[in-house]
């Protein structure tokens, strides 16, 4: 048997930070909107502000703010309308997010190799 190693490749240095508690849960409101902040990966100023905000918010709710900011490469916030549009695009067999850079690059490479 051979060992297969899987490694995540980040699509972009831009994305979202979400707050993850020590038990692995992400903080969200009653509408399942996650506590998140758009940022470039490693932006220490924004990380500091996000950490302070998360701690203040959680303490105000009576929750111990143990946890960390987790970076989601290439992710972005979307509205409920955008979510519905993405669902419809997926049902039609299209790439759900028309701003998906990785999918656009893959389609371009395919067209260059095989034509339109």
C-alpha positions, 0 to 999 in steps of 0.5 A: 500500500502506498500512502497518499497525502492530500494537501489543500491548495489555497486559491487566493490570499483573500477570503474570510476569517470565521470565529471557531470555538475550541469545540470546533463550532463556528459562531453564527446568529439565529439565521445561520449567518456566521461571524466573519470578516473579509480579509487578506490572509495574515493581516495582523491588524484585522485579525486583532480587531476581529479577535477583540470583537469576537471576545467582546461579543461572546462575553456579552452573550455569556459565552467563554470566548475560547477559540481562534480565527480560521481563514477560508481562502477564496470565500466571500460573504453573499446576500440571501438573494445571491445565495438563491441565484447560486442555487439556481445556477447550480441546478442548471448545471452552471458554476454556482458562483459566477465570481469563482476564480478557480472555476473560471481558470479551469474553464479557460484552460479547458477551452485553450486545450480543446477549443470552445 
